[in-house]
Amino acid sequence: MQQKLNLYNTLTRKKEEFEPLHAPFVGMYLCGPTVYGEPHLGHARSAITFDVLYRYLKYIGYKVRFVRNITDVGHLENDADEGEDKIAKKAKLEHLEPMEVVQHYTNVYHQDMDKLNVLRPDIEPRASGHIIEQIEMIQEILDNGMAYEVNGSVYFDVPAYHKNHKYGKLSGRVIEDLMTNTRDTEGQSEKHSPLDFALWKKASPQHIMRWPSPWSDGFPGWHLECSAMSRKYLGTTFDIHGGGLDLMFPHHECEIAQSQASNNHTDAAKYWVHNNMITINGQKMGKSLGNFINLSELFSGNHEMLEEKYSPMTIRFFILQAHYRSTLDFSNEALQAARKGYTKMMNGLNVLKKLRYPENAEITPDAKLNEELLKLTEDCFRGLNDDMNTARTIASLFNLLKKINSLYLGQINITHLTRGTFDTIRETYQELVLDVLGLKEEQAGDMDEMLQLVLGFYKEAKENKAYDKVDAIRAELKKQGIVIKDMKTGIDWAYEE
């Protein structure tokens, strides 16, 4: 069945049928993390949203090149053009080299994303590894008359750009309103206009992270990094640019301006896709507001707002049960409900493993029943095709699961299904849950705790001289590569060598 994907394009403010520039190839860029702290629930939402899009594009037959960057330089405090580099500030506090901070938090980010079953991107460029490309792009913008140099720093000239282009086309901001509402702040006197933003900043004497350029020893502007890296790996125009809604302005707006003002002369991406925020009591979750929960805290339960710990798949399900463009409000109740939903979905997979189509029984297909079940399987794709509505897809999968459970319990006679219908049900449920939604079965509990429980039964059987049970427990554990050790000091276990 050929699937037709529709995506909401922030650039045009409407849903559009997804038509890649060079089918079957798709280029997708996602703004990755600035690695100066542990990833939190907000980072997880963006990563999971675009992980599902990446998975689904591949599932329906596209060859995807997915690029997600690491910002390791140039992202200054409060997302502005002044103040300390977030990573350099962290390095000073911890008496580390900035790249030690970068490597540590990049590793933590990867580990947490792996736990959430987020696929690694095809390319993961770092801003610090693409200084040459960024300098080249700045020079193009200068040559095209839409940037200027002051005291070794280079700024993008927003009013000059706006004369022949529209600054605000992505975010819907009106430049006249922005001019009225934006005040000059201390340290920005170099700029011709308060709307102008840095392409290159001259480093102060105490600034650790710096590179030589035609203008000064300094560092690139935050917005420029993504423009240069996306162009290098995906071309002057590519299919999808993703990120959180908080990046739409000014970050993504500035990316479009840089792309148009350079020799690209494009909007960078054909489709701009933004996920909404996670909120706590209606307020955006984020490091700058101090109301965030790190993923490690969610996994351990070690946070004042948490009643218990939540597994990675519970968190993934929690994020998927809302449409990516809607706000998602954190609460313990919502996470507990997500765990129930996730468990129900995993139970469905286990039921499917046990269901067998009868090979030798007489098959008497019920045309109406087969048609009903095939419609339920088709409905599972409607949500995904309608702007990646995973909430609707999950609801459709649960509707299909009711029928799967009825087959398992014998309430629907399996001989009334054709082999084709049975296989379609099985494949649709398994592939959408595992391959597209990216859910996976988690261990029910801690292995060591479970083994200690088994050893307790073993000890009790020995004391009661129930040697048949003793032998049975030993034999079953041996199948799992585990041996029981009877010692003078007690009973323990070890992996079989």
N, C-alpha and C positions, 0 to 999 in steps of 0.2 A: 504494500500500500504506500503510495507516494505521499509524503507529508509536506504540507505547505506552512512554513513558519512565518508568522507576523510578529514584528517587533515595534515597540513604541520608540520613535525617534525623537529625542529631545530637541534636535535641530529644527524639525518641521512641526513639532507639537501634535503628532498623530501617529497612529499605528500604520505601518507599511508592510507590504509583503517583502520578505527578505529575498533580495536578488543580488548575489555577490557580483563583484566587478569582473572577476575572472573565474567563473564556475568551472570545475568543482572546487577550486581553491578559495579558501577564506583566510583573510588576515585579521587577527583580533589582538588589540592592545588593551591591557588593564594597568591602571596606576597601582603600583604595589606599595609596600610600607616604607616609611622612613624609619630606619632601624636604630632607634635610640632607647627603646623600652620594649617590654613584653607585649605581644599581641593581645587585644581584648575582644570582646564580643562583637564590637562594631567592625573590626578587621575581618572577623569570621563571616559576617553577613556578605560583605563584598566578595570575598574569596569564594564562598559557597555559591552565591548567585551566578558568578561567571564560570565557575566550575561546571554547573549544570548546563549552562549555555554551550560551553565547550564540548561537554559530553554529548549533548543532544545534536549539535551540528555534525559531529562525527558519526553519531548513530544513524542519522538520516542520509549519510553518504558523502558529506563534504570532507575535503582534505584541509585540515585547519593548521595554520601556523599561529600559535598562541604565544604572545610576548607579554611578560609581566615584569616590570622593572623593580629594582631595589634602589631607593634613594639613600645615598650614603654621603651626600655633601650638598650644601647650598640651600637646605630647607631651614630658614631662620625662624626665630621665635615668633609666635603669633602669625605665622604664614606671611610676614611682611618682608620689606627690603632692608630692615634695620634690625639690630640686636645680634645675639650670638647664634651661631650654627647650633642646632639642637644636639647634634652628635658631638661636636667639639665641647659643648657645655657639659655633657654627660661624661666625656673623657677626662675633663679637668676635675670634676667632682670625684671620680673614681681612680684618679692618677693612672690613667691608661692612655695608650696611643688611640687616636680616633678609630683606626681600622681594627683595633681589638674590640672596641664597642660594636662596630659594624658587624664583625664576624660573629661575635657572641649572639647578638640579637637576630642576625640572619639565621643562625643555626636554630635558635629557639622558635623563630617563625616557621621554619621548615618542619621542625618536630611537631609543633601544634597543628599545622595544616595537614601533616601526614596522619595524625590521630583523627582529624575530621574527615579523612579520606578525600582531601582535595588533591587532584592530580597536579603534578609539577608542570610548569609551562614548558613549551618547546625551547624557548630562549628566555633567559633571565639576566638582562644586562644591568650593570651598575653604572650610575651616573659618573663616578670617578674614573671609569674605564673608557669614557667617551668624551673627553675634554676636547680632543681635536675636532670631532664632528660638531661640537657645540660652538667652538670658535669659528668654524667655517660658516655655520648658519648665522651667527651674529654678523659676520662680515657681509653676507648677502643682504641682510636687513639694513645695515648701514649703507651699502651701495645703492639700495632701492629707496633711500631717503626717508626711512621710517624708524630710525634710531639715531641717537647722538651720544657723543662721548664727553664726559665731564670729569676732570681730575682722575683719569684712569678707570672710571666706571662707565659702563654703557647702559643707556636706558632706552626702552621702547617708547616711541613717540605716539601715544594713543590719539591725540587730536589730529596729527598728520595722517595717521592710518585711517581715521574715521571719515576723512574727506571723501575718499573713494571706496571705502568699505564700511561695513556696519559693525562697530564694536558694541557688543550686546546681543548679537544675533542668536547666540545659544541660550543665554540666561534670560533674555527678554528685558534686560536692564536698559534704561534710556540714558544716554551719555550726558544729556543736560541735567537730569536729576542727579546722576552720580557726581557731576561737577559741583552742584549745589550742596550736596550732602557730604562731600569729602573735604576734610580740612587738611591743610598742611600741618604735619607734625614735626617735631624737632628732629633734625638729621635728614630731612627730605628736601632741604633747600636746593640741592643740586638739580632736582627735577624741574623741567619746564612746566609740567602739569602734575597735580597730585595724583592723577590717574595713571601716570607713566609708571612702568615697572622695570626692575633690573634685569638685564640680559647678562651682564658681567659686573661683579663688584670688586673694586680694589680692596685687597686685604689690609686691615689695620696691622700694625707691627705685632700685636699679640695674637693675631688670628693664625691658628695652627695649619688649617687645610688651605693650601694655595698652589696655584700653577702659573707658569709664565704664559703671557698672551701678548698680542700686539699692543695692548692698552695698558697693562699693568700685571704685576703678580697678584693674582686674585682667584676668584672662584665663580662658577656659573650661577645664574639665577635659577630658582626652583622650577619655574614654568618651562624654561628652555630645555631642560633635561629630557622630558618626555617627548617634546617635538623632535629633537635630534635623534633619539634612540628609536622612536617609532618609524621615522623616515629611513633610518639605516637598515632596519630589518623587515619593514613591510612596504616601503616605497612612499612616494609623495602623496598617494591616496590609497587608503586601505578600507576594509569593510566596516569593522566595528571598533569603536573606542569606548571602553567601559570605565566605571568608577563610581564612587559614592556621590550622592546628591550634594554633599558639602563641598565637593571639588568642582562642581559646575561653574561657580564663580568664586574667585577669579581664575582658578587654575586652568580649567578647560577653555574658558573664554579666551584666556591669554594664549593658550596653545593654538587655537584657531587663528588668532591674530598673527602669531609668529609664522604659522604655516603660509598664510596668505601673503604676508609681507616679505617672506624669503622667496627663493626661486621656485618654491613649490607652487604658489598661487592656487592653493586648494584649501578646503576646510579640514584637511588631514583625513578625516574618516567620513564615510557615507552615512553611517548610522552611529549616533551618539546615544549610549544607553546608560542610565543611572539607577542604581539601587537606592532606596530610601534608608532612613536612619533607624537604629535601635534606640528606643527611649526608655528612661526610667522615670516613672511618675510624670510622663509627658514631656520630660526634658531630654534633649539629645545626649546620648552617652559619648563621652570623649575625654581624652587626657587633659585637654585645656580646661575642662569644667571640673575635673577631679572626681567624677561620678562613675568611672568606668570599672568594670570587673575583668581582670585578666583571665585568659582561658585556663591558665594553670590553677587559678583560684576556683573556677567553675569545676574543673576536674577533681580538685581536692576537697571542695566545700569550705575552704578556708577564707571566708569573707563575711563581714558582718551582715550583709544583705542576703546571704544564702542560708537556707534552712538545712540543706544537705548537699552532698556532692552530686554532680550530674555527669553522665558519661558523654564522650564525644559524639556518639550517634544520637543521643537525646538532644544535644545542642543542634546538630545538623537538622534533625527532624523539626525542632522548634523553629528554625529559620525557614525551612521549606514550607511549613504549614501556612505561611502568609505570602501574598503576592509581593514580589520583590520591590514594586513601586509604592507599596503601602508602608506606613510606619509600623514598627513591631515593638510593642511595649513589654519590657522585661518584668516578669514576676515569677516567684517560686511556683505559684499555681499553674501558670502557663507551661513552665518547664516540666512539672509533674504530669500535666495532661499530655505533653509531647512524649514523655517516656511511655505512657500507656499506648499512645498511637503507634510509636515505633515498635513496641513489643508486639502489638497486634499484627503489624505488618510482617515482622520476623516470623511469628507463628504461622502466618500464611505461607511463607517460603517453606517451612518445615512440613506443613500439610501437603504442599505440592510435591515434595520429595517422596512422600509416602503414597501418593495417588498413582495408580498404574492403570493404563488403558487395557481393557481385557483383550487378550490376543485370540482366544479360542471361543469366546462366548458369541452368541447370536446377537448381532447389532440391529436394532430397530430404530433408526433415526427419527426423531421428532422435529419436523421442519420448523415449527414455531419456536421451540426451545432453542434450537441451533441458531436461528435468526436473532433471538433475544440475546444470547450470549455473545455472539459476534458484534452486535451493536454495543454491548457493554465494553468490549475490548477496544472498539473504535473510539468510544467516548474517552478512554484513558489518554488519547493523544490530543483531544480537543483543547484541553487546558494548556498543554505545552505549546501547541501551535498558536494559541491566542496569547501572545506576548509572555510566554514562559510562565503561565499561571500554575505554579506547582501546587498551590492550595487546591485548585480544582482537580488537578491530576490525582492528588492523594485521595480526594473524596471519591473520584471515579474508581480508583484501585480498591477502595474499601467496598464499593458497590459490587465490584467483580469478586472480591474476597468472600462476600456473603454466598455467592453461588459456588465458589470453590469449597467452602465449608459444607454447604448442602450436599455436594458430590461426595465429600469425604464421609459425612455422617449417613449417607445412603438415602437422604431425603429427595435427591434427584438421582434417577437411575443413570449410571454412566453409559449404559448400553444405548441410551437414547441420543447420545452425542456421536457425531462422526469423528473419525480420527483427526481430520483437519481442524475441526472446532476445538477438540481437546488440546491439540498441539498449540493452536493459536492462543488459547487461554493461558497455558503454561508459559509460553515464550513471552507474551505481553507482560504478564505479571513479573516474572523473574527479571527480564531485561530492563523494564522501566524502574523497578525498585533498586536493582543492583548496579546496572550500567549507566542509567541516566540520572536518577535521583542520587546515586552514589551512596546508598545506605549499605551497611554490611552487618553481619551478625557479630555481636560482641560476646566475649566470655561472660557467662552468667554471674561469675563471682571470682574472687581471688583464688588462684590455683593452690597456693600454699594453705589457705584457710580450708579449702575443700579436702586437701590431702590430710591435714591434721584431723579432720572429722573422720575420714576413712581409717586413719591409724587408731583413732579411739575405738571404732568398731572392731578393729583387728585385735587390739589389746583385750577388749571385753571377751571376744571369742576365745582367745588363748586362756584367759583366766577361767572361763567356763569349760575349758577342754573341748570346745566345739571345733575339732580339727578340720572337719569338712569345710566350715566357714573360713577358717584360717587359710586353708589351701586355695579356696575360691578367690579370696581377696588378693592373695599373692599372685595368683594366675592372671587375674584381670589387670592388676597394676603392671605386671610384666609385659602384657600386650601393649601398654602405653609407654614402655621403655623405662619403667620405674621399679626399683627393687626395694623391699623392706629390709631394714637392718635391725636385727635383735641384738642389743648390746646390754652390758651389765648396768649401764647408766640409764637405759630406757630404750624406747623404740623410735627409730627415725627412718627416713627414706633418702634415696639417692638415685640419680640417673644411672641406668645400666651401662656399664663400660664394655 
